[in-house]
Amino acid sequence: MTRGRTAAVSIGGEVLAGGNDESQSTAAGLVLILKPAATQWSLGIKAGARRQDGDTGAYAGIELGYSF
């Protein structure tokens, strides 16, 4: 979930949980989305902490999006 700070910048958080009979994981982090007004492309940058099967570590990612 993000909230627009300006027309081109949104900031928010993410919470993820998943698993099956063999593995369980959860993650929580922050997301920054940049979307210049003159384009349909967006760039998402995220980072946070992930816990899987008793181990905790950091994660980071970049997402490229296109609005149509």
RONUTOR-161246 format. One record per atom (N, C-alpha, C, O): x, y, z; atom name. Coordinates in nm, 2 decimals, always signed. Layout:
REM residues N
X  Y  Z  CA
...
END
This chain:
REM residues 68
+0.09  -0.12  +0.00  N
+0.00  +0.00  +0.00  CA
+0.09  +0.12  +0.00  C
+0.18  +0.13  +0.08  O
+0.06  +0.21  -0.09  N
+0.14  +0.33  -0.10  CA
+0.05  +0.46  -0.10  C
-0.07  +0.45  -0.12  O
+0.12  +0.57  -0.06  N
+0.04  +0.70  -0.06  CA
+0.13  +0.80  -0.14  C
+0.25  +0.81  -0.13  O
+0.06  +0.87  -0.23  N
+0.13  +0.97  -0.31  CA
+0.17  +1.09  -0.23  C
+0.09  +1.15  -0.17  O
+0.30  +1.11  -0.24  N
+0.36  +1.23  -0.18  CA
+0.35  +1.35  -0.27  C
+0.32  +1.46  -0.23  O
+0.37  +1.32  -0.40  N
+0.35  +1.42  -0.51  CA
+0.30  +1.34  -0.62  C
+0.27  +1.22  -0.61  O
+0.27  +1.40  -0.74  N
+0.22  +1.33  -0.85  CA
+0.32  +1.22  -0.90  C
+0.28  +1.13  -0.97  O
+0.45  +1.24  -0.88  N
+0.55  +1.15  -0.93  CA
+0.61  +1.06  -0.83  C
+0.69  +0.97  -0.86  O
+0.58  +1.08  -0.70  N
+0.65  +1.00  -0.59  CA
+0.54  +0.94  -0.49  C
+0.46  +1.02  -0.44  O
+0.55  +0.81  -0.47  N
+0.47  +0.75  -0.37  CA
+0.56  +0.67  -0.27  C
+0.66  +0.61  -0.31  O
+0.52  +0.67  -0.15  N
+0.59  +0.59  -0.04  CA
+0.49  +0.51  +0.03  C
+0.38  +0.55  +0.06  O
+0.53  +0.39  +0.07  N
+0.44  +0.30  +0.15  CA
+0.52  +0.18  +0.21  C
+0.64  +0.18  +0.21  O
+0.44  +0.09  +0.26  N
+0.49  -0.03  +0.32  CA
+0.44  -0.15  +0.25  C
+0.33  -0.15  +0.19  O
+0.50  -0.26  +0.28  N
+0.45  -0.39  +0.23  CA
+0.47  -0.50  +0.34  C
+0.57  -0.50  +0.41  O
+0.38  -0.59  +0.34  N
+0.38  -0.70  +0.44  CA
+0.35  -0.82  +0.35  C
+0.24  -0.83  +0.29  O
+0.43  -0.92  +0.36  N
+0.41  -1.05  +0.28  CA
+0.42  -1.17  +0.37  C
+0.50  -1.17  +0.47  O
+0.34  -1.27  +0.34  N
+0.35  -1.39  +0.42  CA
+0.32  -1.50  +0.32  C
+0.23  -1.49  +0.24  O
+0.39  -1.61  +0.33  N
+0.36  -1.73  +0.24  CA
+0.43  -1.85  +0.30  C
+0.50  -1.85  +0.40  O
+0.39  -1.96  +0.23  N
+0.45  -2.09  +0.28  CA
+0.37  -2.21  +0.23  C
+0.27  -2.19  +0.17  O
+0.42  -2.32  +0.27  N
+0.36  -2.45  +0.25  CA
+0.40  -2.54  +0.36  C
+0.44  -2.50  +0.46  O
+0.38  -2.67  +0.34  N
+0.41  -2.77  +0.44  CA
+0.56  -2.77  +0.47  C
+0.60  -2.82  +0.58  O
+0.65  -2.73  +0.38  N
+0.79  -2.74  +0.40  CA
+0.86  -2.61  +0.44  C
+0.97  -2.62  +0.49  O
+0.80  -2.50  +0.41  N
+0.87  -2.37  +0.44  CA
+0.76  -2.26  +0.47  C
+0.65  -2.26  +0.41  O
+0.80  -2.17  +0.56  N
+0.72  -2.06  +0.60  CA
+0.80  -1.93  +0.59  C
+0.92  -1.94  +0.63  O
+0.74  -1.82  +0.54  N
+0.82  -1.70  +0.54  CA
+0.73  -1.58  +0.56  C
+0.61  -1.58  +0.52  O
+0.79  -1.47  +0.61  N
+0.72  -1.34  +0.63  CA
+0.82  -1.23  +0.59  C
+0.94  -1.25  +0.61  O
+0.77  -1.12  +0.55  N
+0.86  -1.01  +0.52  CA
+0.78  -0.88  +0.54  C
+0.66  -0.87  +0.53  O
+0.85  -0.77  +0.58  N
+0.80  -0.64  +0.60  CA
+0.90  -0.54  +0.55  C
+1.02  -0.55  +0.58  O
+0.86  -0.44  +0.48  N
+0.95  -0.34  +0.43  CA
+0.89  -0.21  +0.38  C
+0.77  -0.19  +0.40  O
+0.97  -0.13  +0.32  N
+0.93  +0.00  +0.27  CA
+0.94  +0.00  +0.12  C
+1.03  -0.06  +0.06  O
+0.85  +0.08  +0.05  N
+0.85  +0.09  -0.09  CA
+0.85  +0.23  -0.14  C
+0.78  +0.32  -0.08  O
+0.93  +0.27  -0.24  N
+0.93  +0.40  -0.30  CA
+0.90  +0.38  -0.44  C
+0.97  +0.30  -0.51  O
+0.80  +0.45  -0.50  N
+0.76  +0.44  -0.64  CA
+0.78  +0.58  -0.70  C
+0.73  +0.68  -0.65  O
+0.86  +0.58  -0.81  N
+0.88  +0.70  -0.89  CA
+0.81  +0.69  -1.02  C
+0.84  +0.59  -1.10  O
+0.72  +0.78  -1.06  N
+0.65  +0.78  -1.18  CA
+0.65  +0.92  -1.24  C
+0.56  +1.00  -1.21  O
+0.74  +0.95  -1.33  N
+0.74  +1.08  -1.40  CA
+0.61  +1.10  -1.47  C
+0.55  +1.01  -1.53  O
+0.55  +1.22  -1.47  N
+0.42  +1.25  -1.53  CA
+0.42  +1.24  -1.68  C
+0.31  +1.21  -1.74  O
+0.53  +1.25  -1.75  N
+0.53  +1.25  -1.89  CA
+0.54  +1.11  -1.95  C
+0.56  +1.09  -2.07  O
+0.54  +1.00  -1.87  N
+0.56  +0.87  -1.91  CA
+0.46  +0.77  -1.84  C
+0.40  +0.81  -1.74  O
+0.44  +0.66  -1.90  N
+0.36  +0.55  -1.84  CA
+0.44  +0.45  -1.76  C
+0.39  +0.36  -1.70  O
+0.57  +0.47  -1.76  N
+0.66  +0.38  -1.69  CA
+0.68  +0.43  -1.54  C
+0.66  +0.54  -1.51  O
+0.70  +0.33  -1.46  N
+0.73  +0.36  -1.32  CA
+0.85  +0.27  -1.27  C
+0.87  +0.17  -1.32  O
+0.91  +0.32  -1.16  N
+1.02  +0.25  -1.10  CA
+1.00  +0.23  -0.95  C
+0.98  +0.33  -0.88  O
+0.99  +0.11  -0.91  N
+0.97  +0.08  -0.76  CA
+1.10  +0.03  -0.70  C
+1.17  -0.05  -0.75  O
+1.13  +0.09  -0.58  N
+1.25  +0.05  -0.51  CA
+1.20  +0.00  -0.37  C
+1.13  +0.08  -0.31  O
+1.24  -0.12  -0.33  N
+1.19  -0.16  -0.20  CA
+1.30  -0.23  -0.12  C
+1.40  -0.28  -0.18  O
+1.29  -0.23  +0.01  N
+1.39  -0.29  +0.10  CA
+1.32  -0.32  +0.24  C
+1.22  -0.26  +0.27  O
+1.37  -0.43  +0.30  N
+1.31  -0.46  +0.43  CA
+1.37  -0.58  +0.49  C
+1.49  -0.62  +0.46  O
+1.30  -0.65  +0.58  N
+1.35  -0.77  +0.65  CA
+1.26  -0.88  +0.62  C
+1.14  -0.87  +0.61  O
+1.32  -1.00  +0.61  N
+1.25  -1.12  +0.58  CA
+1.29  -1.23  +0.68  C
+1.41  -1.25  +0.71  O
+1.19  -1.31  +0.72  N
+1.21  -1.42  +0.81  CA
+1.16  -1.55  +0.74  C
+1.05  -1.55  +0.70  O
+1.25  -1.65  +0.73  N
+1.21  -1.77  +0.67  CA
+1.27  -1.89  +0.75  C
+1.39  -1.90  +0.77  O
+1.18  -1.97  +0.79  N
+1.22  -2.10  +0.86  CA
+1.32  -2.07  +0.98  C
+1.41  -2.14  +1.00  O
+1.29  -1.96  +1.05  N
+1.37  -1.92  +1.17  CA
+1.49  -1.84  +1.15  C
+1.55  -1.79  +1.24  O
+1.53  -1.81  +1.02  N
+1.64  -1.72  +0.99  CA
+1.59  -1.59  +0.94  C
+1.48  -1.58  +0.87  O
+1.66  -1.48  +0.98  N
+1.62  -1.35  +0.94  CA
+1.72  -1.28  +0.86  C
+1.84  -1.30  +0.89  O
+1.68  -1.21  +0.76  N
+1.78  -1.14  +0.67  CA
+1.72  -1.02  +0.61  C
+1.60  -1.00  +0.62  O
+1.80  -0.94  +0.54  N
+1.75  -0.83  +0.46  CA
+1.72  -0.86  +0.32  C
+1.77  -0.96  +0.26  O
+1.63  -0.78  +0.26  N
+1.60  -0.80  +0.12  CA
+1.59  -0.66  +0.05  C
+1.56  -0.56  +0.12  O
+1.61  -0.66  -0.08  N
+1.60  -0.53  -0.15  CA
+1.56  -0.57  -0.29  C
+1.59  -0.68  -0.34  O
+1.49  -0.48  -0.36  N
+1.45  -0.51  -0.50  CA
+1.42  -0.38  -0.58  C
+1.40  -0.28  -0.52  O
+1.42  -0.40  -0.71  N
+1.38  -0.30  -0.80  CA
+1.27  -0.35  -0.89  C
+1.29  -0.47  -0.94  O
+1.16  -0.28  -0.91  N
+1.06  -0.32  -1.00  CA
+1.03  -0.22  -1.11  C
+1.03  -0.10  -1.08  O
+1.02  -0.26  -1.23  N
+0.99  -0.17  -1.34  CA
+0.84  -0.20  -1.38  C
+0.80  -0.31  -1.40  O
+0.76  -0.09  -1.39  N
+0.62  -0.11  -1.42  CA
+0.58  -0.02  -1.54  C
+0.64  +0.08  -1.57  O
+0.46  -0.06  -1.60  N
+0.41  +0.01  -1.72  CA
+0.26  +0.02  -1.70  C
+0.19  -0.08  -1.68  O
+0.20  +0.14  -1.70  N
+0.06  +0.16  -1.69  CA
-0.01  +0.16  -1.83  C
+0.04  +0.23  -1.92  O
-0.11  +0.08  -1.84  N
-0.19  +0.08  -1.97  CA
-0.33  +0.08  -1.95  C
-0.41  +0.08  -2.05  O
END
